[in-house]
Amino acid sequence: MLFNVANFIDELLYRHYKIKPYYQFQSKQDLVGQLIIGLAPHTSAGILGRIIGFSNTQAFLAHPYYHAAMRRDCDGDESCFFLLMDGLLNFSKEYLPSSRGSTMDAPIVLTYLLDPAEVDDMAFHMDIVWKYPLEFYRATYESKMPWEVRSSL
């Protein structure tokens, strides 16, 4: 999906703004290293992130502080990501309705610095260990559920 968005942005830059395309991706792997904006539902503050790889899941994997900064699981809605250039190029307050709540789900502000002292300290279902056994890593290749993995932690 982000690959297609990057191609759209490049075409927009070239055809509408008459400037050189920015991304010029050849494959999905070109997304690695790109900056993204993470936005939680019902907030107006995005947080800057970087794509470091892909997983075969329907979730995003990030540092626990990044998850906390996005205030995930707000009313059961899902967080979203979009390429930084998309947020810079295709956003304007002019697009938003004037009604109450119009700034919800819109990246009004963007933060790039994650201060752990400002992040909610409530974290649930988080492992804190020094190392994982080899069985854990082998189980990830089989996409096993956590309770299916016998470990010697």
Secondary structure, DSSP 8 states (H G I E B T S, - for coil): -HHHHHHHHHHHHHHTS-S--S---SSGGGGTT-EEEEE-TT--EEEEEE-----SSSS----HHHHHHTT-SSTT---EEEEHHHHHHS--GGGS-SSTTTTTTS-SEEE----GGGS-----S----S---HHHHHHHHTT--GGG-----
